[in-house]
């Protein structure tokens, strides 16, 4: 299958009165249709900046990004996004937070009012998939942090995006909640098969979820290594402790250690 996301020799510089910072330099990567890719690297390497580039929230100084054959020139409407903070609107019930993208994104926006009940049923089914059955009429402040993140994931998926961008969505959660959400995300991905790019600092998370893990160098960031994850799906939490998974995690750690020191594993 061909590349859905094609990043070619991209450079991004943040400019300010106190001086310019080159966040990413000559970075290239390709992600195939339906692939689950994870991006890891040392702190400050530009992982989140890479996400902003792919979604068109910022534009590169050099190079180009092509999504589904079109060069990115602004915000990518086909992408669903979830971040470290759920950012649910506190005055809207959970189900109305989930439905929000359908009120904004075409072609759903123009038919939202007349098909609201159908969309609502889709949202209820999606909430059930991630373990939030019966919580649609609650307000975000009535949910735990993990439950809010589940709702945020549903909001990112409700318009059935072809591309799902996840920027450390589970980083603020405790280990047990995080692991529960790994399984929930895997189940949703297996059912829908969007193309996914996950940024994470957790190597276990990357190996559990991804088909392929990409390693970034220290700033200015670029892709310096990639590791295929050929573990049978659906994966169980116990999978991450099996020798083959542990070996992949150690290899990724070696790459990141080399990136921190400026070398290459």
N, C-alpha and C positions, 0 to 999 in steps of 0.2 A: 504493500500500500504506500502511496505517496505521502509526502510531508504536508500536514495541515498547517503547522506553524513552522515558518522558515525564517530564522534570524541570521542575517548575513553581515559579518564584520561590523557590528554595531558599536558605536562609541557614544557615551553619555557623560556630559560635564555639567555639574551644578555650579552656577555662577552666582557670586555674591560680592558685596563691597569688601568683605574681609579676605577674598581670594577664591579662586576656582578650585573645585575638587573633581577630579576625573573618577567617576564611580565605576564605569564599565569601559573597557577598551578592546576593540577588535573581537568582540564576542560573537560566536556563531553556534547555532544548534538547530536541529530539526526534530519535530515531534510528529509522529505518524497519526493518522486517523484512528480514533478509538484507543490510543495508547495512554497509559497512566505513567507519566514521567514525574520524577521528583528531583528537585534541585537543592543541593546542600553545599556548605562551604563555611569558612571561618566567619566569625562575627564581623559585620561591616564590609563584606565582600561584594555587595551589590545585588543580593538575591531579590530583595523587594523592589529595587530599581528595575531589575529585569522584568518583574511582573508588571510594573507601570508601563514599561515600553511595549510589552506584548498587548496590553489592553488599550494602548493608545492614550493613556492618561498623561504621558510625557512623550515627546518625540526625540529621536536620536540626533546627535550632531553629525554623525556619519553612518554609512551603512543603511540597510533597509530591513523592514520586517514585513513579511507577507503572510496573511492569514486567509486560508481558503482561496488562494490565488489572487487576492487583492492586497495591494500595498496599504499598510496602515498609515493613515493621515490624520486620524483623530480617534476618539473613543470607539471601541469595538462593540457594536450592539449585540452581536451574537454570543458574547461571553457572559457567563454567570460568574459572580465573584463572592468569595467569603474570606473574611479577615480574622485577625486574632481577637478583636472585639466584635461581639454580635451586632452592635449598633441597631438594635430593634427600636422602633418608635414607641415610647412608653405609653402614649395615649391611644395606640391601636392594639386591639386584641391580637393574639398570636396569629390566628388565621388571616387577619387583615394585613399583618406584616408580611406573611408569606405571599399573599396575593399582590403586594405592592408592585413588583416588576411588570405584572400583566396590565397594570394601569398606565404604564409608562412606555413599554417596549412594543413596537409594531411587529406583526399585524394585530397583536392581542388588544392593544389600546383602543382601536376603533370598534372592536366588537365586545369589549369588556362588559358594558352595561347589559346588553341583551343576552349574553352568555354567562353571566356572573354565577348562576347556580351550577352550571357545568364546571366552571373554573373552581368553584368552592369545593365541589366533590373531588376534583383532582388534588386540591390542597389537603383535604382531609385524608385522602389515601396516602399522600406523600408523608404527612405527619405520622400516620400509622406505621409506615415503613421504618421510620427512625425512632420508634418507641414513644411517640407523643400522642397516641390515640386518646381522645377525650380532653386534650389540653388546648384545643383551638380557640375556645372562648375565654381563656385566661388572658390576663395582661402579662407582659414580660416580667414585671417586678414580682409576679407570683411564681416564677420559675427559678430553678437553680441555674448556676452558670452553665453547667453542662446541657441542661434542657434548652437554655437560650441559644447555645451554639448549634444544637440540633435544628432549632427553628430557623436560624440563620442559614444553615445548609439547605434546608427546604426552600427558602426564599431564593437562593442561588440557582436552584434546580427547577423551579416551578414553570418557567417558560421553556423548559426542555432545551437548554443551550447546547450548541454543538461543541463549545469550548468552555471548560470549567477551570477557573483560576483560583487557587487556594493559597493564601499567604499566611502561613503558620496559624491555621484556624483553631488548633487545639493547644497552643503553647501555654495559655493561662490556666489550663485545667489540671486537676490532680491526675496522677498516673492511671488510676482505675477508671475514671471517667474518660480519659483520653483513649484508653484501650477499647472501651465500649464503643466510642465513636469511630475508631478505626474500622471495627466490624460493620457498623451501620453504614459508613461511607463505602466500604467495599461492596456491601449488598446492593446499594443504590447504583454504584458504577457497573456492577455485573448485570443489573437489570436494564440499564439505559445505555451504557457504553459511550458516554461522551469522551472527547479528548480532554485529558486532565493534565495540568501542570501544578504541582504542589511544591511550595517552598517550605522547608522545615529545617530546624536545627537538630531534630531528633533522628538519629540514624536508624533506630529500631522502627520508627514510624515510616521512614522512607522505604525500608526493606519490606515491611509488612504490606504496604499499599502498592508500591510501584512495580511496573514492568522493567523500568530502567531508571537508574539514578545517575544524575549528572553532577559533577563536582566542580565548583568554582574556585578560582585562585583568590588570594588576598587582593584587596583593592590596589589598582583598578581591576575589577573582576573580568574574568573570561573563563570559558569552559576548558578545564585542563585534563579531565578524565571522565569516563562513563563506565557504568557497571550494570550489566544485564542481571535481572533478578528472575531466575527460572525456577520459581517455587510454584507448586501446584495450587490452583484455585478451586473453590474458595479456601482461603487461608484461615487457619485457626490461630488463636493467640499463642498456643503452644508452639506453633511453627517457628516463631521468632527465636526460640531457644534451641532449635535443632541445629546440628553441626553445620549444615550447609548455609543456613541463615547467619549463624554466628561468624562464619568465615567471611561472608560478604560484608558484614558490619565491620569486622577488623580491617578488611582491605580498604573500605571507605575511610576509616579512621586514619589509616596510613596516608592516604591521599591528602586528607585535610591537614594532618600534621606537617606534611611536606609543603603544603600551600602556605601554612603559617610561617614556615621558616624560609619561604621563597624558593624552595626546591621543587622537585617533582618526583612522586613515588613511582 
